[in-house]
Amino acid sequence: MDVGWMSVTGFAAYATVLAILCVYGLHRYTLVYLFGRVKRRHPQPAARYQALPHVTIQLPMYNERFVAQRVIEAACAVDYPRDRLEIQVLDDSTDETCGIAQACVERMRRQGHNVVYLHRDDRTGFKAGALEHGLRKAQGEFVAIFDADFIPPRDILHDTLHYFTDPRIGMVQTRWGHTNRASSLLTQTQAILLDGHFLIEHTARNRSGRFMSFNGTAGVWRRSTIEDAGGWEHDTLTEDLDLSYRAQLRGWRFVFLPGVVSPAELPPEMNAFKAQQHRWTKGGAQTCVKLLPRVLRSNESWKVKLEAFFHLTSGAVYVLIVLLTLLIGPALFFNLGWGGQRTIWHRAVDFVLFIVGTCSALSFYIASQRAAARSWFDSIRYVPALMAIGVGIAFNNAVGAIEGFFGHQSEFVRTPKFGDEARADGNWRGRLRHFKIRGSWQVWAELAIGLYLVACIVLCLMSEEWLTRGSAAIPFLAMFAAGYLYVALQTLHGQWLLRRSLGSAAAAS
């Protein structure tokens, strides 16, 4: 087969994938534009309750020995009349978390708090099953949910409940804070990713009348909304996103409060971060398959449907990023002269695709940091690392998206929680032995892709045309290679730390 024809075909495939990515890039620009339009439309309660309603706080947990006591104590410290507040500890644990949680519950009960401990012998439905089990026994008209690694703010109910005086409001979501944001490059990057999701996406969607999602924690539901939408279902790994769309399709409205912050722990270790990202991406793809056709057939406006399409299909972006990465080699082969003469139109297309595909992400995350009142320096300095790790995590998330879109079932893999030790860099390593970190073939694929990208950089440098045609590609190739290699090496490092921690524990015993 003719080499020139192969290189042209490879470049055409590369350009096609990049063009599709640019459509999603344009969508990011749209969200930033919408955010700019609606950011000053601060929601206000329709009225204020004269008699505060009964509320249940649900604390779902599974093997959370390092954070169980903290979240129970924080929930009991919430400022609300005790005769109208119930706290449910929904514990599916199979380790010493059971004893820790039960002891804390008993202590809180002796202090006068209405706390109940509900333990299931199996994990049917995982988190969704636990929430449904608790809801059947709950006393509250409203239900606040906090994962075990969160610290419920003292004023959380006073800040959120009054929005429910509007009978159309079904859920109020608060913004996530980060107790260990400054611990490492990985946690700084995660914090920026989540800031973009909350400050830009949630604000733009919610205040422009589009659908938004409950984030599984740090939010309050009207109980009748959950029941009207069909209750918690566990046929996806993102029961929160699933219920959110079903509720909004029933006509319920949501409120997002970026000024109310619920602090939580970010995964300080790469394997934990990847497990969380894989679950979120796979669950999003499952929800897409389940609910996107229903949304498109509904009577909602075209704006709602279009945003729902981009929101629910966003997992496909990771598949496209992996394809783009693999096609970089053939594209370089074409660009450096082996595939024929390139015209000014080819370069113009490259430029437009770069502006739309890459700069949209830059503008999105810089806007989120500015919205969080950070300086320009703080807003920009972590963006290169963010871009690199965002690419490096793409293979992990692409696998999750493909599994979700094609119906591959798997268990709910919880994210390890390290507790207060996660705030100090390195201290969490001593707790690794308490968690399961599963080795996977994926890390070797990530390492191979990183080395492939290094080879592409060498190809550029070896070419006689690299100064005129290949030099512009080198910074981006270096960023891609750094991302894949960083993710792969940090994954292997985490697995090595686990083996060492287990060895040390065995020797000590």
Secondary structure, DSSP 8 states (H G I E B T S, - for coil): --HHHHHHHHHHHHHHHHHHHHHHHHHHHHHHHHHHHHTT-----S---SS---EEEEEEESS-TTTHHHHHHHHHTS-S-GGGEEEEEEE---STHHHHHHHHHHHHHHTT--EEEEE-SS-TTHHHHHHHHHHHH---SEEEE--TTB---TTHHHHHGGGGGSTTEEEEEEEEEETTGGG-HHHHHHHHHHHIIIIIIIHHHHHTT------SSSEEEEHHHHHHTT----SSS-HHHHHHHHHHHTT-EEEEEEEEEEEE----SHHHHHHHHHHHHHHHHHHHHHHHHHHHHSS--HHHHHHHHHHHTTTHHHHHHHHHHHTHHHHHHIIIIIT----HHHHHHHHHHHHHHTHHHHHHHHHHHHHTT--HHHHHTTHHHHHHHHHHTHHHHHHHHHHHHTT-----------GGGGGSTTGGGGGGGGS-----THHHHHHHHHHHHHHHHHHHHHSTTIIIIIGGGHHHHHHHHHHHHHHHHHHHHHHHHHHHHHHHHHHH-
